Amino acid sequence: MDTEKENALMPLTFAKPGHTGVIQCIRGKDEARRHLESLGFVVGAAVSVVAERGGNLILQIRDGRVALDRATASRILIA
C-alpha cells in the first residue's frame, strides 16, 4: 500500500463505540496477521466498535463479537 493512501487510514483504536469501518490493511508479522484473519479480520470486511472496556476493544466482525487488546487493534487500519 502506498504511503499517501495509508496516511488516509486510521488505526482501529481511534474509532469510537458505534463507529463502523472497512478494513483496508493489517500490519504486523505474518503470524499476527494470520491470527487476525482466523478471527475474521480480513481486508474488505466491515468492523464495528461495540465498546471499550479496560483498555480492550469489543468489536463486531461478521456474525460475532471479538475482544482485542489495544496493541493488536492498532495493527488494523480502517477507512
MDTraj code that builds the backbone (N, CA, C; nanometers):
import mdtraj as md
import numpy as np

residues = "MET ASP THR GLU LYS GLU ASN ALA LEU MET PRO LEU THR PHE ALA LYS PRO GLY HIS THR GLY VAL ILE GLN CYS ILE ARG GLY LYS ASP GLU ALA ARG ARG HIS LEU GLU SER LEU GLY PHE VAL VAL GLY ALA ALA VAL SER VAL VAL ALA GLU ARG GLY GLY ASN LEU ILE LEU GLN ILE ARG ASP GLY ARG VAL ALA LEU ASP ARG ALA THR ALA SER ARG ILE LEU ILE ALA".split()
xyz = np.array([
    [0.0861, -0.1178, 0.0000],
    [0.0000, 0.0000, 0.0000],
    [0.0896, 0.1226, 0.0000],
    [0.0568, 0.2208, -0.0823],
    [0.1438, 0.3383, -0.0875],
    [0.1215, 0.4274, 0.0340],
    [0.2231, 0.5076, 0.0637],
    [0.2239, 0.5881, 0.1858],
    [0.1097, 0.6885, 0.1897],
    [0.0786, 0.7518, 0.0772],
    [-0.0286, 0.8519, 0.0747],
    [-0.1625, 0.7883, 0.1103],
    [-0.1886, 0.6715, 0.0557],
    [-0.3140, 0.6021, 0.0850],
    [-0.3185, 0.5583, 0.2309],
    [-0.2064, 0.5095, 0.2820],
    [-0.2003, 0.4633, 0.4210],
    [-0.2218, 0.5791, 0.5182],
    [-0.1774, 0.6995, 0.4818],
    [-0.1957, 0.8166, 0.5683],
    [-0.3424, 0.8552, 0.5803],
    [-0.4270, 0.8170, 0.4826],
    [-0.5693, 0.8487, 0.4866],
    [-0.6462, 0.7512, 0.5754],
    [-0.5806, 0.6470, 0.6195],
    [-0.6442, 0.5462, 0.7027],
    [-0.6211, 0.5758, 0.8501],
    [-0.7011, 0.5123, 0.9352],
    [-0.6792, 0.5294, 1.0790],
    [-0.6770, 0.3934, 1.1465],
    [-0.5973, 0.3829, 1.2525],
    [-0.5967, 0.2577, 1.3297],
    [-0.7337, 0.2357, 1.3935],
    [-0.7713, 0.1133, 1.4064],
    [-0.8999, 0.0777, 1.4667],
    [-0.9139, 0.1352, 1.6072],
    [-0.8029, 0.1543, 1.6762],
    [-0.8069, 0.2077, 1.8136],
    [-0.8572, 0.3516, 1.8184],
    [-0.8551, 0.4239, 1.7060],
    [-0.9041, 0.5623, 1.7030],
    [-1.0555, 0.5698, 1.6882],
    [-1.1186, 0.4604, 1.6483],
    [-1.2637, 0.4595, 1.6282],
    [-1.3358, 0.4568, 1.7630],
    [-1.4434, 0.5283, 1.7694],
    [-1.5247, 0.5354, 1.8913],
    [-1.6362, 0.4315, 1.8866],
    [-1.6901, 0.3915, 2.0021],
    [-1.8025, 0.2982, 2.0028],
    [-1.9155, 0.3469, 1.9117],
    [-1.9682, 0.2545, 1.8328],
    [-2.0733, 0.2880, 1.7371],
    [-2.0209, 0.3102, 1.5961],
    [-1.8894, 0.3294, 1.5829],
    [-1.8292, 0.3547, 1.4513],
    [-1.8086, 0.2232, 1.3761],
    [-1.8412, 0.2245, 1.2479],
    [-1.8158, 0.1096, 1.1606],
    [-1.7198, 0.1533, 1.0513],
    [-1.6188, 0.0720, 1.0267],
    [-1.5223, 0.0988, 0.9210],
    [-1.4957, -0.0273, 0.8420],
    [-1.4267, -0.0091, 0.7301],
    [-1.3902, -0.1225, 0.6455],
    [-1.2396, -0.1424, 0.6568],
    [-1.1984, -0.2640, 0.6829],
    [-1.0562, -0.2952, 0.6985],
    [-0.9851, -0.2771, 0.5647],
    [-0.8784, -0.1969, 0.5663],
    [-0.8010, -0.1694, 0.4459],
    [-0.6645, -0.2371, 0.4480],
    [-0.6108, -0.2566, 0.5675],
    [-0.4755, -0.3099, 0.5795],
    [-0.4566, -0.3637, 0.7214],
    [-0.3786, -0.4705, 0.7319],
    [-0.3424, -0.5232, 0.8634],
    [-0.1908, -0.5293, 0.8683],
    [-0.1332, -0.4558, 0.9628],
    [0.0125, -0.4509, 0.9765],
    [0.0593, -0.5551, 1.0767],
    [0.1855, -0.5889, 1.0665],
    [0.2436, -0.6809, 1.1634],
    [0.3052, -0.8021, 1.0966],
    [0.3555, -0.8894, 1.1801],
    [0.4195, -1.0118, 1.1314],
    [0.3145, -1.1070, 1.0756],
    [0.3597, -1.1981, 0.9904],
    [0.2691, -1.2944, 0.9269],
    [0.1863, -1.3709, 1.0287],
    [0.2483, -1.4129, 1.1370],
    [0.1781, -1.4908, 1.2394],
    [0.0628, -1.4110, 1.2996],
    [0.0867, -1.2848, 1.3294],
    [-0.0173, -1.1991, 1.3874],
    [-0.1296, -1.1758, 1.2860],
    [-0.0935, -1.1535, 1.1606],
    [-0.1946, -1.1313, 1.0572],
    [-0.2794, -1.2574, 1.0355],
    [-0.2155, -1.3737, 1.0368],
    [-0.2903, -1.4991, 1.0204],
    [-0.3876, -1.5206, 1.1368],
    [-0.3437, -1.4863, 1.2571],
    [-0.4321, -1.4994, 1.3740],
    [-0.5543, -1.4096, 1.3581],
    [-0.5331, -1.2846, 1.3176],
    [-0.6449, -1.1929, 1.2986],
    [-0.7367, -1.2411, 1.1860],
    [-0.6783, -1.2940, 1.0790],
    [-0.7592, -1.3496, 0.9700],
    [-0.8483, -1.4627, 1.0208],
    [-0.7951, -1.5471, 1.1074],
    [-0.8735, -1.6588, 1.1601],
    [-0.9921, -1.6109, 1.2434],
    [-0.9833, -1.4889, 1.2951],
    [-1.0930, -1.4294, 1.3727],
    [-1.1916, -1.3535, 1.2839],
    [-1.1598, -1.3434, 1.1526],
    [-1.2489, -1.2735, 1.0595],
    [-1.2007, -1.1369, 1.0165],
    [-1.0868, -1.0924, 1.0668],
    [-1.0335, -0.9612, 1.0320],
    [-0.9551, -0.9717, 0.9015],
    [-1.0251, -0.9488, 0.7901],
    [-0.9639, -0.9561, 0.6582],
    [-0.9918, -0.8254, 0.5839],
    [-0.9046, -0.7931, 0.4895],
    [-0.9220, -0.6719, 0.4094],
    [-1.0580, -0.6770, 0.3398],
    [-1.1316, -0.5664, 0.3510],
    [-1.2642, -0.5556, 0.2906],
    [-1.3789, -0.5853, 0.3848],
    [-1.3490, -0.6424, 0.5007],
    [-1.4544, -0.6745, 0.5974],
    [-1.4935, -0.5509, 0.6780],
    [-1.6215, -0.5392, 0.7071],
    [-1.6707, -0.4307, 0.7928],
    [-1.6498, -0.4703, 0.9378],
    [-1.6063, -0.3735, 1.0178],
    [-1.5853, -0.3968, 1.1601],
    [-1.6446, -0.2789, 1.2369],
    [-1.7181, -0.3086, 1.3427],
    [-1.7805, -0.2048, 1.4257],
    [-1.7252, -0.2124, 1.5665],
    [-1.7044, -0.0955, 1.6254],
    [-1.6623, -0.0885, 1.7649],
    [-1.7886, -0.0891, 1.8503],
    [-1.8028, -0.1912, 1.9319],
    [-1.9199, -0.2044, 2.0185],
    [-1.8964, -0.1295, 2.1490],
    [-1.7790, -0.1499, 2.2086],
    [-1.7484, -0.0869, 2.3368],
    [-1.5985, -0.0908, 2.3620],
    [-1.5577, -0.0135, 2.4617],
    [-1.4193, -0.0152, 2.5080],
    [-1.4232, -0.0471, 2.6567],
    [-1.3576, -0.1554, 2.6952],
    [-1.3611, -0.1998, 2.8340],
    [-1.2210, -0.2313, 2.8823],
    [-1.1762, -0.1636, 2.9839],
    [-1.0477, -0.1928, 3.0454],
    [-0.9308, -0.1908, 2.9482],
    [-0.9361, -0.1027, 2.8514],
    [-0.8289, -0.0942, 2.7540],
    [-0.8455, -0.1863, 2.6351],
    [-0.9443, -0.2755, 2.6408],
    [-0.9725, -0.3652, 2.5288],
    [-1.0869, -0.3094, 2.4453],
    [-1.0893, -0.3460, 2.3180],
    [-1.2000, -0.3077, 2.2314],
    [-1.2873, -0.4297, 2.2075],
    [-1.4170, -0.4106, 2.2216],
    [-1.5139, -0.5139, 2.1872],
    [-1.5613, -0.4787, 2.0464],
    [-1.5406, -0.5719, 1.9525],
    [-1.5659, -0.5451, 1.8121],
    [-1.6685, -0.6414, 1.7549],
    [-1.7508, -0.5910, 1.6642],
    [-1.8447, -0.6741, 1.5894],
    [-1.7814, -0.6990, 1.4534],
    [-1.7543, -0.8255, 1.4227],
    [-1.6969, -0.8631, 1.2933],
    [-1.7766, -0.9816, 1.2430],
    [-1.8299, -0.9691, 1.1235],
    [-1.9194, -1.0716, 1.0663],
    [-2.0331, -1.0979, 1.1637],
    [-2.0526, -1.2229, 1.2026],
    [-2.1663, -1.2564, 1.2896],
    [-2.1281, -1.2702, 1.4360],
    [-2.0100, -1.2247, 1.4733],
    [-1.9671, -1.2442, 1.6106],
    [-1.9023, -1.1208, 1.6710],
    [-1.8735, -1.1326, 1.7973],
    [-1.8035, -1.0265, 1.8698],
    [-1.6703, -1.0804, 1.9175],
    [-1.5695, -0.9929, 1.9106],
    [-1.4336, -1.0304, 1.9482],
    [-1.3765, -0.9177, 2.0332],
    [-1.3010, -0.9524, 2.1371],
    [-1.2294, -0.8535, 2.2176],
    [-1.0829, -0.8577, 2.1766],
    [-1.0275, -0.7400, 2.1474],
    [-0.8856, -0.7284, 2.1140],
    [-0.8212, -0.6259, 2.2060],
    [-0.6966, -0.6524, 2.2447],
    [-0.6257, -0.5509, 2.3221],
    [-0.5872, -0.4374, 2.2280],
    [-0.5572, -0.3227, 2.2845],
    [-0.5287, -0.2027, 2.2044],
    [-0.4080, -0.2224, 2.1122],
    [-0.3066, -0.2926, 2.1580],
    [-0.1872, -0.3126, 2.0755],
    [-0.2212, -0.3905, 1.9494],
    [-0.3023, -0.4934, 1.9629],
    [-0.3418, -0.5731, 1.8470],
    [-0.4353, -0.4935, 1.7563],
    [-0.5318, -0.4254, 1.8157],
    [-0.6276, -0.3475, 1.7366],
    [-0.5590, -0.2345, 1.6598],
    [-0.4487, -0.1830, 1.7120],
    [-0.3804, -0.0722, 1.6443],
    [-0.3141, -0.1167, 1.5139],
    [-0.2984, -0.2475, 1.4937],
    [-0.2412, -0.3006, 1.3685],
    [-0.3424, -0.2999, 1.2546],
    [-0.4698, -0.2861, 1.2877],
    [-0.5763, -0.2909, 1.1873],
    [-0.6091, -0.1492, 1.1444],
    [-0.5917, -0.1209, 1.0141],
    [-0.6210, 0.0115, 0.9603],
    [-0.7543, 0.0081, 0.8872],
    [-0.8389, 0.1069, 0.9187],
    [-0.9731, 0.1140, 0.8577],
    [-0.9922, 0.2459, 0.7863],
    [-1.0918, 0.2468, 0.6999],
    [-1.1316, 0.3694, 0.6307],
    [-1.2781, 0.3932, 0.6595],
])
top = md.Topology()
chain = top.add_chain()
for i, resn in enumerate(residues, 1):
    res = top.add_residue(resn, chain, resSeq=i)
    for name in ("N", "CA", "C"):
        top.add_atom(name, md.element.get_by_symbol(name[0]), res)
traj = md.Trajectory(xyz[None], top)
